Structure formats: C-alpha cells, structure tokens
Amino acid sequence: MNIQLTVAYVAFGGNTGQGAYFYSYSPDIIQVTEKDTKMNFVLSDATDERFIINQLVSTDANQQFEPALLEQGKRSIRVMNKNTHSQLTMVSVLVQDTTTGAYISCDPQVLNVPDE
C-alpha cells in the first residue's frame, strides 16, 4: 500500500509546525483490510528535496506494526501492519525540514479493519 505524503513550507496558515507547514496524505484516511499489509509512506514528487522523513511513531497498543524502515534517501518509510485487530492507530510520520531544522508531525488516520 503506497501512501503519498505532500509537505510544503507556507510560512503561515498551515496545519502543522505552528502553522508554518502544510501536509496532506493521499489517501487521507488509510483503511487496512488485509493481513500483513506493507504500508509505504512516500514523500510526493511535489515535496521539495529539503524535506526528509526522520521516523514513524504510533500508539500501537496491540503490536500491529513492526519496526519501520527508512528507504530511498529518507524520502520514504515502510512499516508492516499485521492487521489482526480492529483499531484506530494514531500514527505520526516525523518529517524534517533540512533548511530550517524544524521537525514536522504529519499524522494520518490509520484504521485497521481486518477481513474475517
């Protein structure tokens, strides 16, 4: 499952980083229905090269996620989602602006809805 993440510096009016940054996901709600789904969060082509992915953190209380792996020069991060329990998992892909040094929390909604 590929999830595109677009990040931009906007100075004000954004949705993260005290309004200085804007981010969006496609799809905006990530619904996982199959077991053992590889979720690949990728910075979109529209995202400036100054942005890199630092890490992925989550509130995964049911051990659904395996450790995340950074790939492609820190432009993507992959995580295996076991998807054995129905749950809403709070996730944050932590992106760094290498120009300013700022860290930006980009948090999609991840819904585990296993086929039974």
C-alpha positions as CSV (number, residue, x, y, z in Angstrom):
1,M,0.0,0.0,0.0
2,N,1.6,3.3,-1.1
3,I,0.6,6.4,0.7
4,Q,1.7,9.7,-0.8
5,L,2.7,12.5,1.7
6,T,3.0,16.1,0.4
7,V,4.7,18.6,2.7
8,A,5.3,22.3,2.0
9,Y,6.6,25.4,3.8
10,V,3.8,28.0,3.8
11,A,5.0,30.5,6.5
12,F,1.5,30.8,8.0
13,G,-1.9,29.2,7.6
14,G,-0.6,25.7,7.6
15,N,-1.9,22.7,9.5
16,T,1.3,21.8,11.4
17,G,4.5,23.3,12.8
18,Q,2.7,26.2,14.4
19,G,1.1,27.0,11.0
20,A,4.4,27.3,9.1
21,Y,3.9,24.0,7.2
22,F,1.1,22.2,5.3
23,Y,0.9,18.5,4.8
24,S,-1.6,16.2,3.2
25,Y,-1.9,12.4,2.6
26,S,-3.4,10.5,-0.4
27,P,-5.4,8.7,0.6
28,D,-6.3,10.9,3.5
29,I,-7.8,8.0,5.5
30,I,-5.8,4.8,5.4
31,Q,-8.0,1.8,5.8
32,V,-6.2,-1.5,6.0
33,T,-8.3,-4.6,5.4
34,E,-5.7,-7.3,4.5
35,K,-3.4,-9.0,7.0
36,D,0.3,-8.3,6.7
37,T,0.0,-5.1,4.7
38,K,3.1,-3.2,3.9
39,M,2.4,0.5,4.3
40,N,4.9,2.6,2.4
41,F,4.7,6.3,3.2
42,V,6.4,8.2,0.4
43,L,7.1,12.0,0.1
44,S,5.4,13.0,-3.2
45,D,7.2,14.5,-6.2
46,A,5.6,17.8,-5.2
47,T,7.5,17.8,-1.9
48,D,10.7,19.8,-2.0
49,E,14.0,17.9,-1.6
50,R,14.7,19.9,1.6
51,F,12.2,17.6,3.4
52,I,13.3,14.1,4.7
53,I,11.5,11.5,6.8
54,N,13.0,11.1,10.2
55,Q,10.9,8.3,11.7
56,L,7.4,6.9,12.2
57,V,5.8,6.7,15.7
58,S,2.5,5.3,16.7
59,T,0.1,4.5,19.6
60,D,0.0,0.8,18.5
61,A,-1.2,-0.8,21.7
62,N,-1.8,-4.2,20.1
63,Q,1.6,-4.7,18.5
64,Q,0.2,-4.4,14.9
65,F,3.2,-2.6,13.5
66,E,6.7,-4.0,13.0
67,P,9.7,-1.6,13.3
68,A,9.7,1.0,10.4
69,L,12.4,1.0,7.8
70,L,13.7,4.3,6.2
71,E,14.3,3.9,2.4
72,Q,15.2,6.0,-0.7
73,G,17.4,8.6,0.9
74,K,14.9,9.2,3.7
75,R,12.2,10.0,1.2
76,S,10.1,7.0,2.2
77,I,9.4,4.8,5.3
78,R,7.9,1.4,5.2
79,V,6.1,-0.5,8.0
80,M,4.4,-3.9,8.1
81,N,0.9,-3.7,9.6
82,K,-0.1,-7.2,10.8
83,N,-3.8,-6.1,10.9
84,T,-5.1,-8.8,13.2
85,H,-7.1,-6.4,15.5
86,S,-9.7,-3.8,14.6
87,Q,-8.4,-0.5,15.8
88,L,-7.7,3.2,15.1
89,T,-4.0,3.7,15.4
90,M,-2.6,7.2,15.9
91,V,0.5,7.5,13.6
92,S,2.9,10.3,13.0
93,V,5.4,10.4,10.2
94,L,8.1,12.8,11.5
95,V,9.5,14.9,8.7
96,Q,12.4,17.3,9.0
97,D,12.9,20.5,7.1
98,T,16.7,20.4,6.4
99,T,16.8,24.1,5.6
100,T,15.3,25.3,9.0
101,G,16.0,22.1,11.1
102,A,12.3,22.1,12.1
103,Y,10.5,18.7,12.7
104,I,7.0,18.4,11.3
105,S,4.5,15.9,12.7
106,C,2.3,14.5,9.8
107,D,-0.4,12.4,11.3
108,P,-2.8,10.3,9.1
109,Q,-5.7,8.3,10.3
110,V,-4.9,4.6,10.1
111,L,-7.9,2.2,10.5
112,N,-7.3,-1.5,10.9
113,V,-10.4,-3.4,9.7
114,P,-9.3,-7.0,9.2
115,D,-11.2,-9.2,6.8
116,E,-12.6,-12.0,8.9
